[in-house]
Amino acid sequence: MMSLSSFSDTRRRRRRAVYWRLLRTLLAVTVIVAVGGYSYQVGVSASQARSAKLEADLLRFQESNLELRDRLALSLQRSDQAESALETLRQRYAEDVPQGELALLMAQVAAQREAGIEVERLAFMIDAAAQEAPCDGLPATKRFVPRTQVSTGPVSFVRFDDRITITGTGEAARTAEGLAEAWFDPAAPVRLDFRTLSGEVVTIEGVVPLAHQMVVGAHEYRFSVVAGERSFVEITAQACAFPQPPAPEPTPPLGPDDEASLG
């Protein structure tokens, strides 16, 4: 009887041990499945969050890209407008701003205005330049010897109408050996000084032939300068009448009524 009872107890213990092992195994599997499921859900949630963030970032980048494209298009439009305006200014400058000889003439007119010459007188002088003025007699030709760096004699000069005295200097001609000679070199620039009775001096420089005009009193003197015989410069001058601006009208004397109003 004891052996049978012991055998039954042993079988029950073994059966309970098997049940506990199965239970523990099921619990372990359940825990593993639960942990795996939780991890999967966490992973899915994190993936969904990252996807949502990436979609939001992509949408923001697309909006920023569109904004940048709009800004770029606006900048290009403004650049084209600025370039068009600049080209218009260039064209207007080329059309309105004097160039070349006209610019030099405008500079001379501006200088005369700064010197105090009235606009009416400048306008009269410009109009007078187009008029053919009568000249006094035939042109007169005279010659003189320009001084050089080796000149030792007195200063040579010519005078026209006892109003304009002309002197000049030049470069000494040289021999094949490079030695300075006693006459000037007509191929080198010369300097000519035109001095009036009032002491005014007008200087011109250049290689002959040269031309020069100047107004003295009621005459315009027209000069032509060429190289003459060796050592000489020949100057031909002609005096022509120069238009004079009309004299200002005299101020009428004050009458008794005017004097009374002033008093």
C-alpha positions in Angstrom: 0.0 0.0 0.0 2.8 2.4 0.8 4.5 1.8 -2.5 1.4 2.4 -4.5 0.7 5.7 -2.6 4.3 6.8 -3.2 4.1 6.1 -6.8 0.9 8.1 -7.1 2.5 11.1 -5.4 5.5 10.9 -7.7 3.3 10.9 -10.7 1.3 13.9 -9.4 4.5 15.8 -8.7 5.9 15.0 -12.1 2.6 16.1 -13.7 2.6 19.4 -11.7 6.2 20.0 -12.8 5.2 19.4 -16.4 2.3 21.8 -16.0 4.5 24.4 -14.4 7.1 24.1 -17.1 4.3 24.5 -19.7 2.9 27.4 -17.8 6.3 29.1 -17.5 6.9 28.5 -21.2 3.5 30.0 -22.1 4.2 32.9 -19.8 7.6 33.4 -21.5 6.1 33.2 -24.9 3.3 35.6 -23.9 5.8 38.0 -22.5 8.0 37.8 -25.6 5.0 38.2 -27.9 3.8 41.2 -25.7 7.2 42.8 -25.7 7.6 42.2 -29.5 4.1 43.6 -30.1 4.8 46.6 -28.0 8.2 47.2 -29.7 6.5 46.8 -33.1 3.8 49.3 -32.1 6.5 51.7 -30.8 8.4 51.2 -34.0 5.3 51.8 -36.2 4.5 54.9 -34.2 8.0 56.3 -34.4 8.0 55.5 -38.2 4.7 57.2 -38.6 6.0 60.2 -36.6 9.2 60.4 -38.8 7.1 60.0 -41.9 4.8 62.8 -40.8 7.8 65.0 -39.9 9.4 64.3 -43.3 6.2 65.1 -45.1 5.9 68.3 -43.1 9.5 69.2 -43.9 9.0 68.3 -47.6 5.9 70.5 -47.7 7.8 73.4 -46.0 10.7 73.0 -48.4 8.3 73.0 -51.4 6.7 76.2 -50.1 10.1 77.7 -49.5 11.2 76.7 -53.0 8.1 78.3 -54.5 8.8 81.5 -52.5 12.4 81.5 -53.6 11.4 81.0 -57.2 8.9 83.9 -56.9 11.7 86.1 -55.4 14.1 85.1 -58.2 11.5 85.9 -60.8 10.9 89.2 -59.2 14.6 90.0 -59.0 15.1 89.0 -62.6 12.2 91.3 -63.6 13.6 94.2 -61.6 17.1 93.5 -63.1 15.6 93.7 -66.6 13.8 96.9 -65.7 17.0 98.4 -64.3 19.0 97.4 -67.4 16.3 98.9 -69.6 16.3 102.1 -67.6 20.2 102.2 -67.7 20.1 101.7 -71.5 17.6 104.5 -71.8 19.8 106.8 -69.8 22.8 105.9 -72.0 20.9 106.8 -75.1 19.6 110.0 -73.6 23.2 110.9 -72.5 24.5 110.2 -76.0 21.7 112.3 -77.5 21.7 115.2 -75.0 25.3 115.5 -73.8 27.6 117.3 -76.3 30.6 115.3 -77.6 33.8 116.1 -79.3 34.1 119.7 -80.8 30.6 120.6 -79.5 31.7 119.7 -76.0 34.8 121.9 -76.3 32.6 124.7 -77.5 30.2 124.3 -74.6 33.1 124.3 -72.2 34.3 127.6 -73.7 30.8 129.1 -73.4 30.6 128.0 -69.8 34.0 129.5 -69.1 32.9 132.8 -70.6 29.7 132.8 -68.5 31.8 132.2 -65.3 34.0 135.1 -66.4 30.9 137.4 -66.3 30.1 137.6 -70.0 26.4 138.2 -70.5 24.3 135.6 -72.3 23.1 138.1 -74.8 26.6 139.0 -75.9 27.6 135.4 -76.2 24.5 134.7 -78.4 25.4 137.8 -80.5 29.0 136.5 -81.0 27.8 133.1 -82.0 25.4 134.6 -84.5 28.1 136.9 -85.8 30.4 134.0 -86.5 28.0 132.9 -89.4 28.1 136.3 -91.0 30.7 137.1 -93.7 32.6 140.1 -92.5 34.3 142.6 -94.9 38.1 142.6 -94.7 40.5 145.5 -94.9 42.6 145.3 -98.0 44.8 142.3 -99.0 46.5 140.0 -96.6 50.0 141.0 -95.4 52.9 138.6 -95.0 55.9 139.1 -92.7 58.6 136.8 -91.4 60.8 136.5 -88.3 63.3 134.1 -86.9 62.1 131.9 -83.9 64.5 131.7 -81.0 66.0 128.3 -80.1 68.0 127.0 -77.2 71.2 128.1 -79.0 70.0 131.6 -80.1 72.2 134.5 -78.9 71.0 137.5 -80.9 68.1 139.9 -80.2 64.5 138.7 -80.1 63.0 138.6 -83.6 59.4 139.7 -84.0 56.8 140.9 -86.5 54.0 143.5 -85.9 50.6 143.9 -87.6 48.7 147.2 -87.6 50.8 148.3 -84.7 48.4 146.3 -82.6 49.6 142.8 -82.4 53.3 141.8 -81.9 54.3 138.2 -82.6 57.3 136.3 -81.3 58.1 132.7 -81.2 60.4 129.9 -80.1 61.3 126.5 -81.6 63.6 123.5 -81.4 67.0 123.9 -82.9 67.6 121.8 -86.0 70.4 119.2 -85.7 73.0 117.8 -87.9 73.4 114.1 -88.7 75.8 113.9 -85.7 73.2 115.4 -83.4 74.8 118.9 -83.1 72.4 121.8 -82.7 72.3 124.3 -85.6 71.5 128.0 -85.7 68.0 127.7 -87.1 64.8 126.1 -85.9 63.5 122.7 -87.0 60.3 123.2 -89.0 59.3 119.5 -88.3 59.2 120.2 -84.5 56.5 122.1 -82.6 56.9 125.9 -82.4 55.4 128.3 -79.8 54.0 131.6 -81.0 53.0 134.5 -78.6 50.5 137.1 -79.9 50.7 140.2 -77.7 48.3 143.1 -78.0 48.8 146.7 -77.0 46.8 146.1 -73.8 49.4 143.5 -72.7 47.2 140.5 -73.3 49.2 137.4 -74.6 47.6 134.5 -76.5 49.9 131.5 -77.1 49.5 128.8 -79.7 51.7 125.7 -80.1 52.1 123.1 -82.8 53.9 122.0 -86.0 53.5 124.4 -88.9 51.4 125.1 -90.8 49.2 126.7 -88.1 46.1 128.9 -88.2 45.0 131.4 -85.5 42.2 134.0 -85.1 41.8 136.7 -82.5 39.6 139.7 -82.0 41.2 143.1 -81.1 38.9 146.0 -80.9 36.5 146.1 -83.9 38.6 143.8 -86.0 39.2 140.0 -86.2 42.7 139.1 -87.2 43.2 135.9 -89.1 46.7 134.5 -89.2 48.3 131.7 -91.2 51.7 130.4 -90.2 54.0 128.4 -92.5 57.7 127.6 -92.6 59.6 130.0 -94.8 63.2 130.0 -96.0 65.7 128.4 -93.6 65.6 130.1 -90.1 62.3 131.9 -90.9 58.6 131.5 -90.1 56.2 133.4 -92.4 53.0 134.8 -91.0 50.2 136.1 -93.2 47.6 138.2 -91.5 44.4 139.9 -92.6 42.2 142.2 -90.6 38.4 141.9 -91.1 35.6 143.9 -89.5 34.1 142.2 -86.5 30.4 142.7 -85.7 29.9 144.8 -82.6 26.9 144.2 -80.3 24.4 147.1 -80.2 25.0 149.7 -77.6 22.6 149.6 -74.7 19.8 152.1 -74.9 20.5 155.2 -72.8 18.5 155.6 -69.7 16.1 158.5 -70.1 16.5 161.3 -67.6 14.3 161.5 -64.6 11.3 163.8 -64.8 9.9 165.9 -62.0 7.3 163.3 -61.2 10.0 160.6 -61.0 12.2 162.6 -58.8 9.2 163.3 -56.5 8.4 159.6 -56.3 12.0 158.8 -55.4 12.0 161.5 -52.8 
